[in-house]
Amino acid sequence: MTTEPLQEDPTRVLVHDLRNLVAVIVQYCELIPDETGDPDAVKADIQEIRNAAERALVLIEKIPRSAKQAS
C-alpha cells in the first residue's frame, strides 16, 4: 500500500477559494449598517470588501486556465 498524497482537483480548490472570498464580502457588507456611527469602522469594512473582491478577480482570471488543464 502506497501513501501518495492525494492530488487536489484544481477546480474544487478554485471554487472553495471563491466561496470563501464571497463569504467575506457578504459578512463585511452585513457589518456596515451596524457601524454607521463609526466612519473609521465603515472605511475598514469597505477596504476588506475591496481586498476580497480583488482577490476574487485574480482567482477568476485563473478559471480559463483551470478549465483547459481539466480537459
Backbone as a printed PyTorch tensor [residue, N CA C, xyz], in Angstrom:
tensor([[[  0.8470,  -1.1800,   0.0000],
         [  0.0000,   0.0000,   0.0000],
         [  0.8900,   1.2400,   0.0000]],

        [[  0.6650,   2.1410,  -0.9570],
         [  1.4540,   3.3700,  -1.0190],
         [  0.7190,   4.4980,  -0.3210]],

        [[  1.4720,   5.4330,   0.1410],
         [  0.8710,   6.5740,   0.8340],
         [  1.1520,   7.8550,   0.0550]],

        [[  0.8050,   7.8390,  -1.2220],
         [  0.9650,   9.0260,  -2.0530],
         [ -0.0810,  10.0590,  -1.6480]],

        [[  0.3250,  11.3300,  -1.5980],
         [ -0.6750,  12.3580,  -1.2730],
         [ -1.7110,  12.4590,  -2.3930]],

        [[ -2.9350,  12.6910,  -2.0070],
         [ -3.9990,  12.8420,  -3.0000],
         [ -3.8140,  14.1660,  -3.7260]],

        [[ -3.9610,  14.1150,  -5.0330],
         [ -3.8470,  15.3310,  -5.8190],
         [ -5.1830,  16.0680,  -5.7550]],

        [[ -5.1290,  17.3510,  -5.4080],
         [ -6.3570,  18.1260,  -5.2990],
         [ -6.8420,  18.5370,  -6.6840]],

        [[ -8.1480,  18.5070,  -6.8400],
         [ -8.7800,  18.9390,  -8.0800],
         [ -8.7080,  20.4690,  -8.1290]],

        [[ -8.0080,  21.0380,  -9.1170],
         [ -7.8450,  22.4970,  -9.1750],
         [ -9.1730,  23.2450,  -9.2360]],

        [[-10.1620,  22.6670,  -9.8840],
         [-11.4620,  23.3320,  -9.9740],
         [-12.1190,  23.4080,  -8.6030]],

        [[-12.0450,  22.3310,  -7.8380],
         [-12.6300,  22.3360,  -6.4900],
         [-11.9260,  23.3390,  -5.5930]],

        [[-10.6080,  23.4200,  -5.7050],
         [ -9.8400,  24.3780,  -4.9020],
         [-10.2510,  25.8010,  -5.2760]],

        [[-10.3840,  26.0660,  -6.5570],
         [-10.7710,  27.3880,  -7.0300],
         [-12.1600,  27.7660,  -6.5260]],

        [[-13.1050,  26.8470,  -6.6380],
         [-14.4700,  27.1050,  -6.1710],
         [-14.4700,  27.3560,  -4.6630]],

        [[-13.7290,  26.5700,  -3.9250],
         [-13.6300,  26.7390,  -2.4740],
         [-13.0950,  28.1290,  -2.1310]],

        [[-12.0200,  28.5320,  -2.7950],
         [-11.4170,  29.8390,  -2.5320],
         [-12.3640,  30.9780,  -2.8900]],

        [[-13.0680,  30.8450,  -4.0120],
         [-14.0300,  31.8790,  -4.3970],
         [-15.1790,  31.9710,  -3.3960]],

        [[-15.6720,  30.8320,  -2.9330],
         [-16.7540,  30.8550,  -1.9320],
         [-16.3000,  31.5570,  -0.6600]],

        [[-15.0660,  31.3000,  -0.2420],
         [-14.5450,  31.9610,   0.9520],
         [-14.5010,  33.4730,   0.7700]],

        [[-14.0540,  33.9210,  -0.3880],
         [-13.9770,  35.3580,  -0.6400],
         [-15.3650,  35.9960,  -0.7110]],

        [[-16.2990,  35.3280,  -1.3320],
         [-17.6640,  35.8630,  -1.3850],
         [-18.2530,  35.9230,   0.0270]],

        [[-17.9630,  34.9460,   0.8550],
         [-18.4440,  34.9620,   2.2390],
         [-17.8800,  36.1680,   2.9890]],

        [[-16.6080,  36.4780,   2.7660],
         [-16.0000,  37.6550,   3.3990],
         [-16.7260,  38.9240,   2.9600]],

        [[-16.9810,  39.0270,   1.6640],
         [-17.6640,  40.2080,   1.1350],
         [-19.0410,  40.3510,   1.7720]],

        [[-19.7980,  39.2680,   1.8210],
         [-21.1510,  39.3100,   2.3930],
         [-21.1010,  39.6750,   3.8760]],

        [[-20.1890,  39.0790,   4.6200],
         [-20.1120,  39.3490,   6.0590],
         [-19.7620,  40.8020,   6.3560]],

        [[-18.8180,  41.3590,   5.6240],
         [-18.4760,  42.7630,   5.8530],
         [-19.6100,  43.6820,   5.4230]],

        [[-20.3410,  43.3240,   4.3760],
         [-21.5000,  44.1200,   3.9770],
         [-22.5700,  44.1270,   5.0730]],

        [[-22.6960,  43.0110,   5.7700],
         [-23.6690,  42.9270,   6.8650],
         [-23.2380,  43.7510,   8.0670]],

        [[-21.9430,  43.9580,   8.2490],
         [-21.4470,  44.7470,   9.3810],
         [-21.6600,  46.2510,   9.1930]],

        [[-21.6010,  46.7150,   7.9860],
         [-21.6250,  48.1580,   7.7260],
         [-22.8540,  48.8570,   8.3210]],

        [[-24.0730,  48.3430,   8.1490],
         [-25.2200,  49.0670,   8.7110],
         [-25.1390,  49.2590,  10.2360]],

        [[-24.5020,  48.3290,  10.9280],
         [-24.3850,  48.4370,  12.3810],
         [-23.2970,  49.4210,  12.8090]],

        [[-22.4630,  49.8420,  11.8610],
         [-21.3330,  50.6970,  12.1990],
         [-21.4320,  52.0860,  11.5780]],

        [[-22.6240,  52.4980,  11.2000],
         [-22.7520,  53.7830,  10.5160],
         [-22.3370,  54.9530,  11.4010]],

        [[-22.3310,  54.7670,  12.7070],
         [-21.8990,  55.8320,  13.6110],
         [-20.3930,  55.9030,  13.7690]],

        [[-19.6830,  54.9680,  13.1930],
         [-18.2230,  54.9200,  13.3010],
         [-17.6080,  54.9120,  11.8950]],

        [[-17.3350,  56.1030,  11.3610],
         [-16.8340,  56.1850,   9.9880],
         [-15.5510,  55.3800,   9.7470]],

        [[-14.6710,  55.3110,  10.7430],
         [-13.4350,  54.5410,  10.5680],
         [-13.7230,  53.0520,  10.4210]],

        [[-14.6920,  52.5580,  11.1790],
         [-15.0670,  51.1400,  11.0770],
         [-15.6810,  50.8500,   9.7150]],

        [[-16.4980,  51.7730,   9.2360],
         [-17.1100,  51.6010,   7.9110],
         [-16.0270,  51.5930,   6.8430]],

        [[-15.0740,  52.5150,   6.9390],
         [-13.9740,  52.5590,   5.9690],
         [-13.1740,  51.2610,   5.9990]],

        [[-12.9220,  50.7300,   7.1940],
         [-12.1750,  49.4730,   7.3140],
         [-12.9550,  48.3150,   6.6870]],

        [[-14.2660,  48.2870,   6.9130],
         [-15.1010,  47.2390,   6.3010],
         [-15.0820,  47.3350,   4.7860]],

        [[-15.1920,  48.5560,   4.2770],
         [-15.1690,  48.7460,   2.8270],
         [-13.8290,  48.3020,   2.2560]],

        [[-12.7390,  48.5760,   2.9540],
         [-11.4250,  48.1450,   2.4850],
         [-11.3300,  46.6190,   2.4570]],

        [[-11.8840,  45.9400,   3.4570],
         [-11.8820,  44.4710,   3.4690],
         [-12.6930,  43.9130,   2.3000]],

        [[-13.8140,  44.5600,   2.0130],
         [-14.6390,  44.1400,   0.8740],
         [-13.8460,  44.2960,  -0.4180]],

        [[-13.1880,  45.4220,  -0.5550],
         [-12.3860,  45.6630,  -1.7670],
         [-11.2650,  44.6320,  -1.8940]],

        [[-10.5660,  44.3590,  -0.7910],
         [ -9.4820,  43.3730,  -0.8140],
         [ -9.9900,  42.0000,  -1.2510]],

        [[-11.1110,  41.5900,  -0.6760],
         [-11.6710,  40.2780,  -1.0260],
         [-12.1010,  40.2510,  -2.4880]],

        [[-12.6970,  41.3400,  -2.9590],
         [-13.1320,  41.3950,  -4.3520],
         [-11.9320,  41.3350,  -5.3010]],

        [[-10.8540,  42.0270,  -4.9480],
         [ -9.6620,  41.9950,  -5.7930],
         [ -9.0400,  40.6010,  -5.8250]],

        [[ -9.0290,  39.9080,  -4.6890],
         [ -8.5130,  38.5320,  -4.6720],
         [ -9.4090,  37.6180,  -5.5010]],

        [[-10.7280,  37.8620,  -5.4460],
         [-11.6610,  37.0650,  -6.2480],
         [-11.4100,  37.2780,  -7.7380]],

        [[-11.1270,  38.5120,  -8.1250],
         [-10.8430,  38.7890,  -9.5330],
         [ -9.5960,  38.0370,  -9.9980]],

        [[ -8.5930,  37.9720,  -9.1500],
         [ -7.3830,  37.2230,  -9.5000],
         [ -7.7200,  35.7490,  -9.7010]],

        [[ -8.5280,  35.1960,  -8.8060],
         [ -8.9200,  33.7930,  -8.9440],
         [ -9.7520,  33.5610, -10.2050]],

        [[-10.6290,  34.5010, -10.5010],
         [-11.4730,  34.3630, -11.6860],
         [-10.6130,  34.3140, -12.9460]],

        [[ -9.5350,  35.0590, -12.9590],
         [ -8.6250,  35.0340, -14.1020],
         [ -8.0280,  33.6410, -14.3100]],

        [[ -7.9560,  32.8470, -13.2630],
         [ -7.3920,  31.5050, -13.3540],
         [ -8.3880,  30.4840, -13.9010]],

        [[ -9.6620,  30.8190, -13.9720],
         [-10.6750,  29.8610, -14.3990],
         [-10.4090,  29.3200, -15.7930]],

        [[-10.1550,  30.1540, -16.7880],
         [ -9.8990,  29.5700, -18.1200],
         [ -8.7120,  28.6110, -18.1180]],

        [[ -7.6700,  28.9320, -17.3660],
         [ -6.5060,  28.0520, -17.3130],
         [ -6.8570,  26.7350, -16.6270]],

        [[ -7.6390,  26.7980, -15.5660],
         [ -8.0380,  25.5690, -14.8650],
         [ -8.9090,  24.6990, -15.7570]],

        [[ -9.8050,  25.3190, -16.5040],
         [-10.6970,  24.5720, -17.3910],
         [ -9.8930,  23.8540, -18.4770]],

        [[ -8.8620,  24.5330, -18.9900],
         [ -8.0320,  23.9000, -20.0210],
         [ -7.2300,  22.7320, -19.4390]],

        [[ -6.7580,  22.8790, -18.2000],
         [ -5.9820,  21.8160, -17.5650],
         [ -6.8580,  20.6070, -17.2700]],

        [[ -8.1340,  20.8440, -16.9390],
         [ -9.0370,  19.7550, -16.5870],
         [ -9.4350,  18.9290, -17.8140]],

        [[ -9.3840,  19.5330, -19.0100],
         [ -9.8190,  18.7970, -20.1960],
         [ -8.7050,  18.0080, -20.8240]]])
